[in-house]
Amino acid sequence: MPLTPANQSQLIRAVQKDDYYQALLRNNANEAFQTLAGSKRWLDWRKEVDLLSDIAYFGLTTLIGYQTLGEEYVNIIQVDPSQRRIPSTTRRGLFVFCHTVLPYLLDKVLVSLENELEGTKEPRRGVRRRQAPSGSWSLELWLRRWAQRAVGLLSESQRRKCLPAVFFLQQTISLLHRIHIALFYVSGVFYQLSKRTSSISYLRVSGLQNDDRTIRSSYRLLGAVSVIQLFVTVYLQLNNFRHRQRARQEWTLCRNLASSPQQSQNSSSRAARCSLCLEDRRHPTSTPCGHLFCWECITEWCNTKAECPLCREKFQPHRLVYLRNYT
C-alpha cells in the first residue's frame, strides 16, 4: 500500500490523542508523588513531575522508535526529510528535548529574570514571586541564583531596559506559536514547533482518501484567516503601544510644565473660572461629582436641569455643597 503525506486533520487528531494520554500520565504521577512525598513537596515539584511524565511518555515511544498512542490512533508514521526512512535517534532525541525540556527551561529562565528585575525595581513587590523548592538544591533555586548574579552585573538604567525586553520576549514566543500554527494550516506539515525544528514529518498508511483535497483546501482557508487575524492583532498591539508611549510623553511634558511657577499660576487662574459664566468663581459650590461652579450659576442651572453641566451626572439640588473659606 503506498504511503502518502498525512493531512492536517490527522495530525491534529494525533496530537489531541497524545495530549489526552499525557494528561492522564501526569495526573497519575502527581497523585503518586503527592501520596508519597506529601502536599508541600508536591507543590514545590509539580512542574518537574509534569516534565518527567512528558519525557517518560515520549521516551518510551518516539525516542526508542515506536509510534505514540496518537500516531497509532490515526495510523501515521514519522519520517525524516527524505520521506523514505524513519528519523534517526539523534533527530528523535532533538524532538523530545525541544518538545519537553526546552519550554520548561525557557519558562524558568524568563520567570527568574522577570522576578529579579521586578525585585530590584521595587523590593517589596513580591506578589508574582514564586517560592523555590525548600530542598537543599533545585533547578529553580539554581536559576534564581544565576538570575541574581546576572542582574547584579547590570546598572540601574540597564535593568529598566531589560524588564521590557523580557516581556517582549515572552510576547514574541506566543506570537511565534501563532505564526507557526497559521503556517501549518496552509502547508499541512509540522503541527508542532519541535517537529519543525527536528524536521520530522508524517506519512499515513491508510492510502489516499477521496476527501483529502477538500480537507487541505479547508485548512488553507483557515490558515489565510489566521494570518489576517494575526496581522490585525499585531497592528492593534503596535498601535496601542504607540498610544501609550505618546500618552506617557504628554504626561511627562504636562508634569514638567506644571512644575514651573508661571504655568502653575496660569493653570490655577484658569481652574478658578466657572465653566458656566466663564468668569472667576463667586461663592464656589461643588456638585456631588466634584465639579465647581458659582453658587448662582449652578442653582440657576439646576432649576432647568438637575444634572452636572460637565459630566451630566443626575443629582438633586439639595445635594449641592457651598464651600466656605475656599480659595
Backbone bond lengths (Angstrom), bond angles and torsions (degrees), N, CA, C in turn:
res aa  C-N    CA-C-N  psi(-1)  N-CA   C-N-CA  omega(-1)  CA-C   N-CA-C  phi
1 M - - - 1.462 - - 1.531 109.02 -
2 P 1.319 118.86 129.11 1.464 120.44 -177.11 1.523 111.03 -69.76
3 L 1.343 114.27 149.47 1.458 121.38 177.86 1.523 108.71 -98.73
4 T 1.331 115.92 132.35 1.463 122.29 -179.64 1.519 108.92 -124.76
5 P 1.328 117.59 155.35 1.477 119.77 179.63 1.524 111.78 -61.98
6 A 1.308 115.82 139.25 1.466 121.13 177.66 1.524 110.03 -71.54
7 N 1.317 115.86 144.47 1.456 119.85 179.95 1.529 110.78 -90.67
8 Q 1.337 115.23 179.26 1.456 120.28 -173.74 1.526 112.64 -64.10
9 S 1.317 116.50 -40.80 1.464 119.13 -176.93 1.519 111.88 -64.07
10 Q 1.331 118.10 -38.25 1.459 120.78 178.85 1.525 111.39 -67.24
11 L 1.330 117.06 -40.95 1.462 119.50 178.92 1.524 111.22 -65.55
12 I 1.311 117.18 -39.56 1.467 120.00 179.93 1.524 110.61 -67.23
13 R 1.335 117.31 -42.38 1.465 119.67 178.31 1.520 111.22 -63.86
14 A 1.326 117.46 -38.00 1.465 120.31 178.50 1.528 111.11 -63.97
15 V 1.332 117.53 -44.15 1.468 120.91 179.74 1.520 110.35 -66.06
16 Q 1.322 117.98 -40.32 1.458 120.40 178.28 1.526 111.64 -62.63
17 K 1.314 116.14 -39.46 1.468 119.50 178.28 1.525 110.78 -68.00
18 D 1.334 117.37 -39.89 1.465 120.39 176.40 1.525 110.99 -64.17
19 D 1.328 117.22 -39.79 1.463 120.16 178.36 1.519 111.24 -62.35
20 Y 1.321 116.38 -36.92 1.461 119.99 178.87 1.532 111.20 -63.80
21 Y 1.319 116.85 -47.33 1.454 119.48 -179.20 1.529 112.13 -72.29
22 Q 1.336 117.35 -31.25 1.463 119.56 173.86 1.521 111.13 -63.80
23 A 1.323 116.77 -43.87 1.462 120.37 178.05 1.527 111.08 -63.21
24 L 1.331 116.48 -38.41 1.468 119.85 177.63 1.525 111.16 -64.16
25 L 1.329 116.87 -43.37 1.459 120.96 178.42 1.522 111.21 -66.24
26 R 1.337 117.90 -39.60 1.457 121.04 177.67 1.524 111.39 -61.64
27 N 1.323 116.59 -45.74 1.463 120.18 -178.40 1.524 111.32 -61.62
28 N 1.329 116.31 -43.65 1.465 119.06 179.28 1.523 111.65 -65.60
29 A 1.346 116.47 -40.44 1.461 119.60 178.66 1.524 111.66 -66.58
30 N 1.324 117.78 -39.27 1.460 120.65 178.39 1.522 111.88 -66.83
31 E 1.328 116.20 -40.61 1.469 118.90 177.62 1.524 111.35 -64.05
32 A 1.339 117.21 -42.17 1.461 119.80 178.75 1.522 111.54 -65.31
33 F 1.339 117.65 -43.20 1.462 120.62 -179.75 1.524 111.09 -66.72
34 Q 1.325 117.73 -38.72 1.458 120.58 178.97 1.517 111.36 -67.01
35 T 1.325 116.61 -35.81 1.461 119.91 178.81 1.527 111.16 -69.43
36 L 1.328 117.33 -40.13 1.467 120.72 -176.52 1.526 112.85 -80.90
37 A 1.340 117.47 -41.53 1.465 120.57 -173.34 1.518 114.14 -101.53
38 G 1.312 118.84 -14.38 1.451 120.88 -178.32 1.516 112.30 97.46
39 S 1.337 115.21 162.81 1.460 120.37 -175.46 1.521 112.45 -68.95
40 K 1.354 116.98 -34.90 1.461 119.43 -177.19 1.521 111.35 -65.08
41 R 1.318 116.97 -48.40 1.463 119.53 178.46 1.524 111.45 -68.16
42 W 1.322 117.29 -31.02 1.461 119.08 177.75 1.523 110.74 -66.65
43 L 1.339 118.02 -39.29 1.456 120.37 176.50 1.527 111.31 -63.05
44 D 1.343 116.81 -34.11 1.463 120.53 179.78 1.528 112.07 -73.42
45 W 1.330 117.49 -32.50 1.462 120.66 -169.92 1.528 114.07 -118.19
46 R 1.337 118.37 15.77 1.471 119.26 -175.55 1.524 112.04 -65.31
47 K 1.343 117.94 -34.87 1.462 119.81 177.62 1.523 111.27 -64.84
48 E 1.324 115.86 -40.29 1.461 119.67 179.52 1.528 111.13 -69.02
49 V 1.351 117.01 -34.01 1.467 119.69 176.89 1.525 110.29 -64.88
50 D 1.348 116.32 -42.03 1.468 119.36 176.45 1.527 111.23 -62.15
51 L 1.339 116.78 -40.57 1.465 120.20 179.37 1.523 111.15 -62.89
52 L 1.327 117.02 -45.81 1.463 120.17 179.96 1.531 111.41 -65.14
53 S 1.333 116.80 -33.75 1.468 119.78 177.50 1.528 110.88 -65.34
54 D 1.339 116.68 -43.22 1.468 119.59 178.80 1.524 111.14 -66.14
55 I 1.347 116.51 -40.06 1.473 119.15 178.26 1.525 110.16 -63.73
56 A 1.333 116.52 -39.21 1.464 119.78 178.96 1.531 111.01 -65.27
57 Y 1.330 116.53 -40.54 1.464 119.32 -178.14 1.529 111.11 -64.02
58 F 1.332 116.51 -50.91 1.464 119.18 -178.67 1.524 112.16 -77.77
59 G 1.328 117.06 -25.21 1.459 118.83 177.28 1.509 112.78 -69.55
60 L 1.338 116.61 -33.94 1.462 120.77 179.82 1.525 112.83 -85.76
61 T 1.323 117.73 -4.35 1.470 120.64 179.71 1.533 110.66 -121.34
62 T 1.323 116.13 -76.47 1.469 120.30 -174.02 1.519 112.24 -66.03
63 L 1.337 117.10 -44.87 1.461 119.98 -172.69 1.525 112.69 -63.54
64 I 1.311 117.60 -35.04 1.468 119.66 -178.60 1.533 111.81 -96.06
65 G 1.346 117.13 7.11 1.461 119.76 171.84 1.508 116.16 96.48
66 Y 1.338 119.32 13.24 1.457 121.66 178.67 1.530 110.24 -102.17
67 Q 1.325 114.97 163.31 1.453 120.18 174.14 1.528 110.22 -74.60
68 T 1.331 115.77 146.37 1.459 118.48 169.86 1.525 108.82 -75.88
69 L 1.327 115.79 169.23 1.465 118.85 -179.22 1.519 111.15 -65.26
70 G 1.340 117.31 -33.32 1.456 119.49 176.74 1.513 112.33 -69.47
71 E 1.334 117.60 -41.02 1.463 120.74 177.61 1.528 111.13 -65.48
72 E 1.319 116.53 -37.80 1.455 119.90 177.87 1.530 111.30 -69.06
73 Y 1.332 116.10 -31.04 1.461 121.00 -178.62 1.525 111.13 -65.23
74 V 1.343 117.56 -40.36 1.473 120.97 -179.29 1.525 112.12 -101.73
75 N 1.338 117.07 1.49 1.466 122.86 174.00 1.534 111.30 63.16
76 I 1.335 115.98 57.39 1.459 121.99 175.54 1.524 108.04 -126.14
77 I 1.349 116.11 156.34 1.460 121.72 -179.32 1.525 109.11 -130.13
78 Q 1.337 115.19 151.48 1.457 121.18 178.70 1.534 110.18 -81.86
79 V 1.337 115.03 143.30 1.466 120.72 176.46 1.522 108.33 -138.48
80 D 1.334 115.92 158.75 1.460 121.15 177.23 1.526 109.40 -84.15
81 P 1.330 119.04 -179.10 1.482 119.70 -177.30 1.517 114.55 -57.40
82 S 1.344 118.56 -25.44 1.467 119.28 178.19 1.521 112.79 -73.74
83 Q 1.344 117.81 -16.37 1.459 124.68 -177.87 1.529 112.57 57.93
84 R 1.336 115.65 27.37 1.470 120.67 177.08 1.520 112.09 -123.85
85 R 1.316 116.90 -16.31 1.465 120.95 -178.79 1.526 108.68 -132.86
86 I 1.319 114.56 156.02 1.458 119.14 173.70 1.528 107.93 -73.00
87 P 1.303 119.28 153.87 1.463 120.70 -178.00 1.525 111.77 -60.84
88 S 1.317 115.17 150.06 1.456 120.64 178.15 1.525 110.15 -71.65
89 T 1.333 115.36 168.32 1.466 120.13 179.61 1.525 110.90 -62.95
90 T 1.327 116.93 -37.97 1.469 120.08 178.34 1.514 111.54 -63.45
91 R 1.326 116.60 -42.93 1.460 120.62 -179.98 1.522 110.75 -66.76
92 R 1.335 117.07 -40.17 1.467 120.06 177.91 1.532 110.66 -67.69
93 G 1.324 116.93 -38.09 1.462 119.32 177.04 1.513 112.16 -65.51
94 L 1.343 117.03 -36.57 1.458 120.26 176.46 1.522 110.63 -63.83
95 F 1.328 116.72 -39.90 1.467 119.65 177.63 1.530 111.17 -62.42
96 V 1.328 117.53 -46.56 1.471 120.50 -178.77 1.525 110.63 -62.03
97 F 1.330 116.78 -40.87 1.463 120.06 179.54 1.530 110.94 -65.83
98 C 1.327 117.87 -46.32 1.474 120.70 -178.36 1.520 112.13 -69.84
99 H 1.321 117.38 -25.74 1.458 120.57 -176.61 1.523 112.76 -87.54
100 T 1.325 118.23 -26.76 1.465 121.16 -174.48 1.528 112.50 -117.24
101 V 1.328 117.11 -56.74 1.465 120.66 -171.26 1.519 111.72 -77.24
102 L 1.324 117.65 -43.28 1.469 120.42 -175.01 1.530 113.05 -62.34
103 P 1.347 120.70 -46.44 1.479 118.07 176.50 1.516 113.09 -61.12
104 Y 1.340 116.98 -35.86 1.462 120.23 178.55 1.524 110.74 -63.89
105 L 1.339 117.07 -48.19 1.460 120.28 -179.60 1.525 111.61 -65.10
106 L 1.324 116.93 -40.47 1.461 120.17 -179.25 1.521 111.26 -64.07
107 D 1.319 117.00 -41.36 1.465 120.43 178.21 1.528 110.75 -64.95
108 K 1.324 117.28 -42.59 1.465 120.75 179.84 1.520 111.48 -63.20
109 V 1.328 116.44 -44.37 1.467 120.16 -178.14 1.528 110.73 -64.72
110 L 1.332 117.34 -45.77 1.465 120.22 -178.34 1.524 111.55 -66.51
111 V 1.329 117.22 -39.42 1.463 119.95 178.57 1.526 110.76 -66.40
112 S 1.333 117.77 -40.94 1.460 121.06 178.93 1.521 110.94 -64.08
113 L 1.332 116.91 -44.87 1.465 119.52 178.69 1.526 111.64 -64.49
114 E 1.327 116.60 -41.49 1.465 119.52 179.87 1.520 110.86 -64.14
115 N 1.336 117.72 -42.31 1.460 120.34 179.66 1.516 111.70 -64.29
116 E 1.322 116.69 -41.99 1.462 119.28 -179.16 1.526 111.44 -68.90
117 L 1.330 116.87 -40.77 1.463 119.16 179.13 1.519 111.15 -66.37
118 E 1.313 118.02 -39.61 1.455 120.17 176.75 1.518 111.22 -70.40
119 G 1.342 117.10 -32.66 1.458 119.99 178.52 1.509 112.32 -67.45
120 T 1.358 116.65 -37.93 1.466 119.08 176.67 1.512 111.47 -73.01
121 K 1.334 116.05 -29.32 1.464 118.84 179.22 1.510 111.17 -73.97
122 E 1.326 117.67 -39.19 1.459 122.34 -179.16 1.518 107.29 -145.20
123 P 1.329 120.01 95.86 1.445 122.64 -170.14 1.511 114.35 -59.06
124 R 1.320 119.02 -31.80 1.442 120.54 -175.88 1.516 113.20 -87.42
125 R 1.265 116.66 -0.56 1.465 120.12 -179.67 1.508 109.11 -86.15
126 G 1.324 116.12 96.41 1.458 119.88 -175.76 1.495 113.67 -121.79
127 V 1.314 117.14 21.79 1.449 118.90 -174.99 1.522 111.07 -69.78
128 R 1.325 116.29 -42.25 1.455 119.83 -174.71 1.522 112.81 -86.84
129 R 1.338 116.70 -4.19 1.455 118.87 -179.94 1.519 109.83 -73.85
130 R 1.293 115.91 137.07 1.448 120.51 175.71 1.509 108.64 -106.46
131 Q 1.310 115.18 139.25 1.446 119.91 -179.55 1.521 110.28 -70.69
132 A 1.296 115.33 136.28 1.459 120.19 176.44 1.511 109.54 -73.74
133 P 1.316 119.53 154.64 1.445 121.71 176.74 1.521 110.94 -54.08
134 S 1.318 115.21 143.78 1.459 120.77 -171.71 1.514 113.49 -79.76
135 G 1.302 119.08 1.41 1.448 120.70 -179.88 1.509 112.36 -73.30
136 S 1.341 115.47 177.20 1.461 120.20 -178.58 1.526 111.43 -70.73
137 W 1.311 118.44 -28.70 1.465 120.59 178.42 1.510 108.47 -146.35
138 S 1.301 116.33 143.53 1.456 123.08 174.01 1.514 107.55 -157.04
139 L 1.317 115.37 157.67 1.461 119.46 179.55 1.521 110.97 -64.68
140 E 1.329 117.02 -38.52 1.459 119.87 -179.71 1.521 111.14 -65.77
141 L 1.347 116.87 -40.35 1.465 119.99 177.53 1.521 111.01 -64.98
142 W 1.328 116.88 -40.01 1.469 119.88 178.68 1.522 110.32 -65.97
143 L 1.360 118.38 -40.76 1.460 120.99 177.93 1.521 111.56 -66.22
144 R 1.330 117.38 -35.66 1.461 119.82 178.31 1.517 110.55 -66.37
145 R 1.319 117.52 -41.21 1.463 119.72 177.51 1.527 111.08 -66.23
146 W 1.315 116.17 -37.86 1.463 119.01 176.54 1.524 110.49 -64.33
147 A 1.333 116.81 -41.59 1.462 120.43 178.44 1.523 111.25 -64.47
148 Q 1.329 117.34 -38.35 1.461 120.38 177.27 1.523 111.52 -62.22
149 R 1.332 116.44 -42.69 1.471 119.26 178.78 1.523 110.61 -66.99
150 A 1.344 116.76 -40.86 1.470 119.40 -178.98 1.523 111.59 -67.01
151 V 1.333 117.31 -42.16 1.463 120.33 179.93 1.522 110.57 -70.47
152 G 1.341 117.08 -31.82 1.453 119.99 179.40 1.519 113.32 -65.57
153 L 1.319 117.69 -21.67 1.464 121.00 178.52 1.518 112.95 -82.28
154 L 1.333 117.72 -8.21 1.453 121.46 -176.90 1.521 110.80 -94.11
155 S 1.309 115.47 150.75 1.459 120.55 174.13 1.530 109.82 -80.47
156 E 1.332 115.61 173.21 1.463 119.49 -177.54 1.530 111.23 -64.37
157 S 1.325 117.43 -41.32 1.459 119.90 179.19 1.530 111.32 -66.90
158 Q 1.318 117.11 -37.30 1.463 120.36 178.20 1.526 111.30 -67.10
159 R 1.329 117.10 -35.54 1.458 119.55 177.59 1.520 111.26 -65.99
160 R 1.331 116.73 -40.17 1.458 119.60 178.62 1.529 111.17 -64.53
161 K 1.312 117.40 -30.61 1.459 120.30 178.70 1.524 112.14 -81.46
162 C 1.325 117.58 -28.86 1.463 120.35 -176.42 1.525 112.31 -75.07
163 L 1.328 117.58 -30.73 1.470 119.21 -179.49 1.525 112.31 -63.20
164 P 1.349 120.16 -47.37 1.480 118.28 172.98 1.520 113.27 -63.05
165 A 1.350 116.49 -30.06 1.464 118.78 179.16 1.531 111.00 -66.66
166 V 1.337 117.28 -38.80 1.470 120.58 177.45 1.524 110.07 -65.41
167 F 1.337 116.09 -43.14 1.468 119.46 177.19 1.526 110.96 -62.95
168 F 1.328 117.26 -40.14 1.467 120.86 178.47 1.530 110.66 -64.28
169 L 1.322 117.15 -38.13 1.464 120.08 178.70 1.520 110.91 -65.64
170 Q 1.324 117.54 -40.19 1.460 120.06 177.10 1.524 111.56 -62.57
171 Q 1.337 116.30 -42.77 1.456 119.30 177.90 1.527 111.52 -67.14
172 T 1.339 116.49 -34.51 1.464 120.05 179.30 1.520 111.18 -65.72
173 I 1.321 117.19 -39.21 1.467 120.27 178.36 1.519 110.59 -62.97
174 S 1.338 116.60 -43.72 1.470 120.00 177.25 1.525 111.05 -62.99
175 L 1.323 116.41 -40.97 1.474 120.08 178.64 1.519 111.27 -66.21
176 L 1.323 117.35 -36.77 1.457 121.28 178.55 1.523 111.21 -63.09
177 H 1.318 117.30 -39.41 1.464 120.40 177.20 1.531 110.62 -63.65
178 R 1.310 117.37 -40.49 1.464 119.52 -179.79 1.532 111.39 -67.89
179 I 1.334 116.67 -38.54 1.463 119.63 176.52 1.526 110.37 -64.11
180 H 1.322 115.83 -40.71 1.463 119.77 -179.70 1.529 111.08 -63.23
181 I 1.332 117.70 -42.21 1.465 120.29 179.49 1.527 110.70 -64.27
182 A 1.335 116.44 -40.37 1.467 119.19 178.29 1.528 110.84 -63.05
183 L 1.329 117.20 -41.06 1.468 120.26 177.38 1.525 111.18 -65.13
184 F 1.330 117.26 -35.16 1.465 119.65 177.72 1.524 111.06 -64.36
185 Y 1.317 117.41 -42.65 1.453 119.85 179.55 1.531 111.25 -60.76
186 V 1.329 116.72 -33.46 1.456 120.16 -178.24 1.525 111.01 -80.72
187 S 1.339 116.87 -47.80 1.466 120.46 -173.55 1.520 113.39 -86.41
188 G 1.334 117.79 -33.47 1.462 120.43 178.98 1.505 114.99 88.56
189 V 1.342 119.54 9.10 1.465 122.23 177.26 1.519 108.98 -131.39
190 F 1.350 115.10 160.24 1.469 123.23 174.53 1.532 111.42 60.15
191 Y 1.335 115.44 70.43 1.461 119.95 177.61 1.530 111.51 -69.44
192 Q 1.329 117.55 -26.92 1.462 122.07 179.95 1.523 109.65 -112.86
193 L 1.341 115.24 145.83 1.458 119.61 177.90 1.514 111.87 -61.68
194 S 1.314 116.75 -34.76 1.464 120.18 178.75 1.522 111.48 -64.93
195 K 1.331 117.62 -34.23 1.465 120.33 176.33 1.522 110.92 -69.54
196 R 1.338 117.20 -37.58 1.454 119.69 177.05 1.520 110.88 -66.75
197 T 1.346 117.07 -38.12 1.463 120.80 179.17 1.520 111.55 -64.29
198 S 1.310 116.34 -41.55 1.468 120.45 -179.28 1.519 113.43 -91.06
199 S 1.345 118.28 -0.67 1.473 123.63 178.28 1.524 112.02 56.44
200 I 1.323 115.91 45.74 1.463 121.63 177.19 1.524 108.04 -104.32
201 S 1.311 116.98 119.88 1.462 121.97 177.68 1.529 108.87 -114.59
202 Y 1.351 116.61 -175.68 1.461 121.14 -173.81 1.519 110.66 -131.28
203 L 1.323 114.17 146.07 1.463 123.06 169.59 1.516 108.09 -121.49
204 R 1.317 116.33 144.75 1.462 119.69 178.16 1.517 110.02 -102.42
205 V 1.311 115.07 149.80 1.460 121.36 -174.48 1.518 110.92 -99.40
206 S 1.325 117.80 -9.60 1.468 121.09 -172.41 1.518 113.64 -79.82
207 G 1.345 117.74 -0.35 1.454 119.39 179.61 1.519 112.05 86.78
208 L 1.315 117.19 178.37 1.452 122.72 -176.50 1.522 110.28 -75.53
209 Q 1.313 115.29 130.67 1.449 120.34 177.09 1.530 109.63 -94.49
210 N 1.331 114.26 149.91 1.458 118.95 -178.00 1.521 112.07 -70.09
211 D 1.333 116.59 -31.72 1.459 120.39 -176.83 1.520 111.96 -97.76
212 D 1.332 118.02 19.34 1.457 120.19 -177.86 1.526 111.56 -63.94
213 R 1.327 117.33 -42.69 1.460 120.14 179.70 1.522 111.35 -65.21
214 T 1.320 116.63 -37.62 1.463 120.04 178.58 1.519 111.06 -64.55
215 I 1.342 115.99 -41.62 1.470 120.12 179.62 1.516 110.49 -64.10
216 R 1.325 116.86 -44.92 1.472 119.69 -177.72 1.531 111.22 -67.36
217 S 1.320 117.69 -39.70 1.467 119.52 178.71 1.520 111.50 -66.74
218 S 1.328 117.15 -35.96 1.468 119.93 177.92 1.523 110.97 -65.14
219 Y 1.320 116.46 -41.98 1.466 119.49 179.50 1.532 111.06 -71.45
220 R 1.323 117.70 -31.26 1.475 118.91 174.97 1.520 110.91 -63.49
221 L 1.324 116.46 -39.99 1.464 119.63 176.21 1.524 110.58 -63.87
222 L 1.330 116.96 -41.09 1.458 120.24 176.46 1.521 111.21 -63.49
223 G 1.335 116.71 -36.95 1.457 120.09 177.40 1.515 112.16 -65.37
224 A 1.345 116.72 -40.51 1.470 119.67 178.14 1.523 110.80 -63.46
225 V 1.329 116.98 -41.95 1.465 120.11 177.40 1.532 110.48 -64.22
226 S 1.331 117.31 -38.86 1.469 120.46 178.91 1.522 111.39 -65.00
227 V 1.333 117.13 -38.86 1.471 120.20 177.97 1.521 110.81 -64.62
228 I 1.336 116.76 -42.55 1.467 119.96 178.22 1.523 110.74 -63.01
229 Q 1.322 116.55 -45.05 1.461 120.08 178.19 1.517 111.50 -61.87
230 L 1.328 116.33 -37.14 1.456 120.37 179.57 1.524 111.16 -65.37
231 F 1.332 116.80 -44.22 1.466 120.03 178.12 1.526 111.45 -63.28
232 V 1.325 116.75 -40.40 1.464 119.95 178.22 1.521 110.84 -64.01
233 T 1.329 117.06 -41.33 1.462 120.56 179.35 1.515 111.39 -64.28
234 V 1.329 116.54 -43.94 1.464 119.91 178.95 1.523 110.89 -63.94
235 Y 1.336 116.49 -40.92 1.469 119.98 178.90 1.524 111.02 -62.90
236 L 1.338 117.34 -43.55 1.459 120.10 179.88 1.521 111.52 -65.72
237 Q 1.330 116.92 -39.01 1.458 119.39 178.70 1.526 111.36 -66.21
238 L 1.332 117.10 -42.19 1.465 119.80 177.62 1.525 111.33 -65.27
239 N 1.328 116.28 -40.22 1.459 119.70 178.18 1.522 111.03 -64.73
240 N 1.334 116.42 -40.55 1.459 120.30 177.14 1.517 111.14 -64.92
241 F 1.330 116.24 -38.32 1.470 119.90 177.82 1.528 111.18 -64.40
242 R 1.345 116.83 -41.56 1.461 119.61 178.16 1.521 111.41 -64.48
243 H 1.336 116.85 -38.76 1.466 119.40 178.00 1.535 110.98 -64.52
244 R 1.320 115.98 -40.33 1.470 118.46 178.47 1.517 111.02 -65.35
245 Q 1.332 116.56 -40.29 1.459 119.02 178.10 1.532 111.18 -64.73
246 R 1.333 116.87 -42.15 1.459 119.65 179.31 1.528 110.84 -65.62
247 A 1.340 117.17 -40.75 1.461 119.90 178.63 1.527 111.09 -65.20
248 R 1.339 116.17 -37.75 1.463 118.92 177.90 1.532 111.07 -65.60
249 Q 1.327 116.64 -40.56 1.465 119.45 178.21 1.532 111.69 -66.46
250 E 1.338 116.52 -41.33 1.454 118.98 178.07 1.522 111.80 -64.93
251 W 1.329 115.78 -38.38 1.465 118.87 178.56 1.522 110.30 -65.48
252 T 1.322 117.27 -40.92 1.466 120.00 177.70 1.518 111.16 -63.32
253 L 1.345 116.74 -41.86 1.462 120.10 178.91 1.522 111.56 -64.71
254 C 1.332 116.60 -43.53 1.469 119.59 178.65 1.522 111.59 -65.10
255 R 1.309 117.02 -37.69 1.464 119.58 178.59 1.521 110.90 -66.33
256 N 1.328 116.32 -38.50 1.466 118.80 177.88 1.523 111.55 -68.59
257 L 1.340 116.74 -38.75 1.453 119.18 177.93 1.521 112.03 -68.27
258 A 1.331 115.06 -37.10 1.463 118.52 -179.99 1.517 112.21 -68.69
259 S 1.317 116.74 -23.32 1.463 119.94 -179.52 1.521 112.50 -75.01
260 S 1.362 118.20 -18.37 1.456 120.45 179.39 1.523 109.76 -77.34
261 P 1.365 119.73 141.03 1.468 121.60 -176.53 1.513 113.33 -62.97
262 Q 1.361 117.00 -40.24 1.453 119.75 -177.77 1.520 111.03 -64.81
263 Q 1.333 115.08 -42.80 1.457 118.54 -179.72 1.513 110.85 -67.46
264 S 1.344 116.58 -36.98 1.458 119.77 179.02 1.518 110.52 -63.36
265 Q 1.342 115.71 -40.18 1.457 119.38 179.61 1.523 110.73 -65.89
266 N 1.349 116.90 -42.99 1.459 120.40 179.35 1.518 111.75 -64.85
267 S 1.339 115.87 -43.12 1.459 119.20 -179.49 1.516 111.29 -66.22
268 S 1.343 116.63 -38.29 1.457 119.16 178.75 1.518 111.06 -66.70
269 S 1.344 116.62 -36.02 1.464 119.31 178.36 1.521 110.61 -68.32
270 R 1.355 116.54 -38.43 1.456 118.84 177.18 1.517 110.87 -67.28
271 A 1.359 116.07 -38.05 1.460 119.18 -179.22 1.514 111.89 -68.33
272 A 1.379 118.32 -23.64 1.458 121.38 -178.85 1.514 112.47 -80.64
273 R 1.306 119.08 1.01 1.461 122.02 -179.99 1.531 109.84 -87.56
274 C 1.302 114.92 146.95 1.460 120.74 175.85 1.522 109.09 -82.72
275 S 1.304 116.02 136.99 1.464 120.41 -177.50 1.517 112.72 -75.35
276 L 1.319 117.67 -13.30 1.463 120.32 -179.16 1.526 112.10 -92.55
277 C 1.341 116.24 -48.77 1.465 118.52 -179.19 1.520 113.08 -97.26
278 L 1.341 116.95 -7.65 1.466 123.06 178.91 1.537 112.13 59.45
279 E 1.312 117.68 28.09 1.451 123.36 175.26 1.522 108.63 -123.64
280 D 1.344 115.86 174.34 1.456 119.09 178.48 1.524 109.99 -60.37
281 R 1.332 114.75 138.13 1.457 119.48 -176.49 1.529 110.83 -65.28
282 R 1.321 115.06 132.49 1.450 122.33 174.53 1.517 108.05 -113.14
283 H 1.330 116.40 127.83 1.465 121.17 -175.96 1.533 109.97 54.20
284 P 1.340 118.51 69.61 1.473 121.03 -175.37 1.519 111.95 -56.06
285 T 1.316 114.61 137.08 1.468 122.23 -179.04 1.523 108.46 -134.56
286 S 1.320 115.06 137.20 1.468 121.12 -177.06 1.517 110.23 -107.00
287 T 1.313 115.99 139.04 1.460 122.19 171.50 1.528 109.30 -84.58
288 P 1.332 119.22 165.32 1.475 119.88 178.01 1.523 113.62 -59.37
289 C 1.344 117.79 -23.66 1.462 120.15 178.97 1.523 112.85 -85.80
290 G 1.362 117.93 -4.33 1.451 120.90 173.52 1.506 115.98 100.36
291 H 1.320 120.06 2.17 1.461 121.54 178.32 1.528 110.59 -85.12
292 L 1.338 115.93 147.72 1.460 122.47 -173.78 1.529 110.46 -110.43
293 F 1.343 115.12 138.62 1.457 122.34 178.21 1.531 108.82 -145.10
294 C 1.326 115.35 172.41 1.468 119.19 169.21 1.531 109.22 -69.60
295 W 1.350 115.21 151.02 1.457 118.36 179.47 1.527 111.35 -63.37
296 E 1.309 117.14 -44.00 1.454 119.76 -179.68 1.521 112.05 -66.05
297 C 1.352 116.15 -39.56 1.476 119.61 -177.54 1.520 111.90 -66.16
298 I 1.313 116.69 -47.54 1.454 119.02 -174.45 1.522 111.99 -73.37
299 T 1.360 117.91 -34.06 1.459 118.70 177.55 1.517 111.11 -69.17
300 E 1.319 116.32 -38.29 1.465 118.81 176.18 1.521 110.95 -66.03
301 W 1.357 116.78 -37.88 1.466 120.24 177.01 1.525 110.54 -63.06
302 C 1.337 116.96 -41.16 1.466 120.22 -176.84 1.519 112.12 -69.64
303 N 1.321 117.46 -21.19 1.460 118.59 174.97 1.523 111.32 -67.08
304 T 1.341 116.10 -24.16 1.463 120.76 178.80 1.524 111.69 -96.37
305 K 1.342 115.73 -49.62 1.462 121.81 -178.95 1.517 109.18 -134.34
306 A 1.307 117.53 125.61 1.471 122.00 179.90 1.529 109.25 -88.47
307 E 1.330 115.71 65.04 1.461 121.19 179.61 1.521 108.38 -153.99
308 C 1.329 116.25 162.55 1.454 120.93 179.50 1.524 109.13 -72.68
309 P 1.324 118.91 134.66 1.468 120.05 179.39 1.517 114.07 -65.95
310 L 1.340 116.83 -21.71 1.463 119.55 -176.58 1.524 112.78 -94.51
311 C 1.321 116.82 -54.07 1.474 119.74 -174.92 1.517 113.82 -103.09
312 R 1.339 117.87 -3.34 1.463 123.37 176.22 1.525 113.00 64.60
313 E 1.316 118.05 25.28 1.461 120.08 176.29 1.528 109.63 -77.25
314 K 1.325 115.97 131.51 1.456 121.34 -178.48 1.525 109.96 -75.46
315 F 1.353 116.92 139.59 1.467 121.69 175.01 1.522 108.34 -160.96
316 Q 1.308 114.86 161.59 1.457 121.34 176.85 1.524 109.95 -87.27
317 P 1.319 118.91 145.34 1.474 120.89 -176.97 1.518 114.12 -59.25
318 H 1.348 118.06 -27.14 1.466 118.75 -179.45 1.525 112.68 -70.79
319 R 1.320 117.44 -8.29 1.462 120.32 179.20 1.524 112.53 -89.26
320 L 1.307 117.71 -0.89 1.464 120.20 174.41 1.524 110.05 -65.75
321 V 1.342 115.45 140.41 1.469 121.30 -177.44 1.523 108.62 -114.56
322 Y 1.317 115.57 116.54 1.483 120.58 176.65 1.523 107.75 -81.90
323 L 1.344 117.08 123.79 1.465 122.57 -174.01 1.522 108.74 -95.18
324 R 1.330 115.94 105.98 1.447 120.18 176.32 1.529 109.90 -84.63
325 N 1.305 115.21 147.73 1.473 122.09 177.94 1.542 111.62 56.65
326 Y 1.325 116.40 32.03 1.478 120.64 178.88 1.510 108.63 -96.13
327 T 1.335 115.14 128.50 1.469 121.07 178.95 1.505 109.32 -116.91
